[in-house]
Structure formats: C-alpha cells, structure tokens
C-alpha cells in the first residue's frame, strides 16, 4: 500500500469514532421516538381508564335508578280484571300464574301467555331449581 492510499483509507480508530457518532445519532433518534410513544401510551391509558370509570359510574347510577323505580312501582293488584287498567310494574295473577305489566295496559286488553305488555314471572307447578 502506498502512502497516498493509506492516508485515503480511514484508520481503525477513525472508523470506530465514526461508527460511535452514527450510533449516538441513531440512539438519540430512537430515544426521542420512545419518549413520544411513552407519552402517547400514558395518555391513551389515562383516557381509557377514565372512559371505563365514567362508563362504570354511569351504569352503577342507572342500575340504582332502575332498582329504585322497580321497587317503588311493583304493586300487587290481585287477580287480573279485564275491566281495569294497569301500569308498568303492576303484578296480577291469572290461572295460578303471576304476571307483571311491562307497559301501560288499557281496560279490555286480554291477558294470556305471550300477550303484548305482560311478562309471566311464575307458574304454579313450574320447576324453579
């Protein structure tokens, strides 16, 4: 190798130094990207946790409201009478069965299994295991 060729060829020390500089640049870029991603993940996690908490609190409130309304509005009206009107939550019996009105029932409407607006809750002799 001639003297001019050896001066044009970087020494091992220069190559290591250049490699170290290049690696520092890559690491710095990756470090910035990691910081940005970490911030995004933390933000997304915080937002998701808040959404879950808010949804959970809303559901708890709604369940409490429904339980209060059901407890307050379920009234036993005795044997079904076609001449009476019924409100949602009214309980009646007919042919050894217990029904609850799921909607307002006008006088003259019939009560039978599957009738619109009535839900059968219990039937005598029904297996309730």
C-alpha positions as CSV (number, residue, x, y, z in Angstrom):
1,X,0.0,0.0,0.0
2,X,1.4,3.4,-0.9
3,X,1.5,6.4,1.4
4,X,-1.3,8.1,-0.5
5,X,-3.5,5.0,-0.3
6,X,-3.0,4.8,3.5
7,X,-3.9,8.4,4.0
8,X,-7.1,8.0,2.0
9,X,-8.1,4.9,4.0
10,X,-9.5,5.7,7.4
11,X,-7.7,4.2,10.3
12,X,-9.5,1.7,12.6
13,X,-9.6,4.5,15.3
14,X,-11.4,6.8,12.8
15,X,-13.8,4.1,11.8
16,X,-14.7,3.3,15.4
17,X,-15.2,7.0,16.1
18,X,-17.4,7.5,13.0
19,X,-19.4,4.4,14.0
20,X,-19.8,5.6,17.6
21,X,-21.1,9.0,16.3
22,X,-23.6,7.3,13.9
23,X,-24.8,5.0,16.7
24,X,-25.3,8.0,19.1
25,X,-27.4,9.7,16.4
26,X,-29.5,6.6,15.9
27,X,-29.9,6.1,19.7
28,X,-30.8,9.8,20.2
29,X,-33.5,9.4,17.5
30,X,-34.8,6.2,19.0
31,X,-34.8,7.8,22.4
32,X,-36.9,10.7,21.2
33,X,-39.4,8.3,19.5
34,X,-39.6,6.2,22.7
35,X,-40.4,9.3,24.7
36,X,-43.1,10.3,22.3
37,X,-44.6,6.8,22.2
38,X,-44.4,6.5,26.0
39,X,-46.3,9.8,26.3
40,X,-48.9,8.6,23.8
41,X,-49.4,5.3,25.6
42,X,-49.7,7.0,29.0
43,X,-52.2,9.5,27.6
44,X,-54.2,6.7,25.9
45,X,-54.1,4.6,29.1
46,X,-55.3,7.5,31.2
47,X,-58.1,8.3,28.7
48,X,-59.1,4.6,28.6
49,X,-59.1,4.3,32.3
50,X,-61.3,7.5,32.6
51,X,-63.7,6.2,30.0
52,X,-64.0,2.8,31.8
53,X,-64.5,4.7,35.1
54,X,-67.1,7.0,33.7
55,X,-69.0,4.2,32.0
56,X,-68.9,2.1,35.2
57,X,-70.2,5.0,37.3
58,X,-73.0,5.7,34.7
59,X,-74.0,2.0,34.8
60,X,-74.0,1.9,38.6
61,X,-76.2,5.0,38.7
62,X,-78.6,3.6,36.1
63,X,-78.9,0.3,37.9
64,X,-79.6,2.1,41.2
65,X,-82.3,4.2,39.4
66,X,-83.9,1.1,37.9
67,X,-83.8,-0.8,41.2
68,X,-85.5,2.1,43.0
69,X,-88.1,2.5,40.3
70,X,-88.9,-1.2,40.2
71,X,-89.1,-1.5,43.9
72,X,-91.3,1.6,44.2
73,X,-93.5,0.7,41.3
74,X,-94.2,-3.0,41.7
75,X,-97.6,-3.2,43.2
76,X,-99.6,-6.4,43.6
77,X,-103.1,-5.8,42.1
78,X,-104.6,-9.2,42.8
79,X,-106.4,-11.3,40.3
80,X,-106.4,-10.0,36.7
81,X,-109.5,-8.0,35.8
82,X,-110.1,-7.1,32.2
83,X,-112.1,-4.0,33.1
84,X,-109.1,-2.4,34.9
85,X,-106.1,-0.5,33.6
86,X,-102.6,-1.4,34.7
87,X,-99.3,0.4,34.9
88,X,-95.8,-0.9,34.2
89,X,-94.8,-2.9,37.3
90,X,-98.3,-3.9,38.3
91,X,-98.5,-7.6,39.4
92,X,-101.5,-9.8,38.8
93,X,-102.5,-13.4,39.0
94,X,-104.4,-15.5,36.5
95,X,-104.9,-19.3,36.4
96,X,-102.2,-19.9,39.0
97,X,-99.7,-17.7,37.2
98,X,-98.1,-14.4,38.2
99,X,-97.6,-11.7,35.6
100,X,-96.0,-8.2,35.6
101,X,-97.2,-5.4,33.3
102,X,-94.3,-4.3,31.1
103,X,-96.3,-1.4,29.7
104,X,-99.5,0.5,30.3
105,X,-102.5,-1.8,29.8
106,X,-105.8,-0.4,28.9
107,X,-109.2,-1.8,30.1
108,X,-110.4,-4.5,27.7
109,X,-107.0,-6.0,26.9
110,X,-106.6,-9.7,27.4
111,X,-104.0,-11.5,29.5
112,X,-102.6,-14.7,28.3
113,X,-99.1,-16.2,27.9
114,X,-97.2,-14.2,25.3
115,X,-99.7,-11.3,25.4
116,X,-98.2,-8.0,24.4
117,X,-97.3,-6.0,27.5
118,X,-97.3,-8.8,30.0
119,X,-94.4,-10.9,31.3
120,X,-95.1,-14.2,33.1
121,X,-93.0,-14.4,36.3
122,X,-94.2,-17.6,37.9
123,X,-96.5,-20.5,37.2
124,X,-97.7,-22.9,39.8
125,X,-96.0,-26.3,39.5
126,X,-93.2,-24.8,37.4
127,X,-89.8,-26.3,38.3
128,X,-87.7,-23.5,39.9
129,X,-84.4,-25.2,40.5
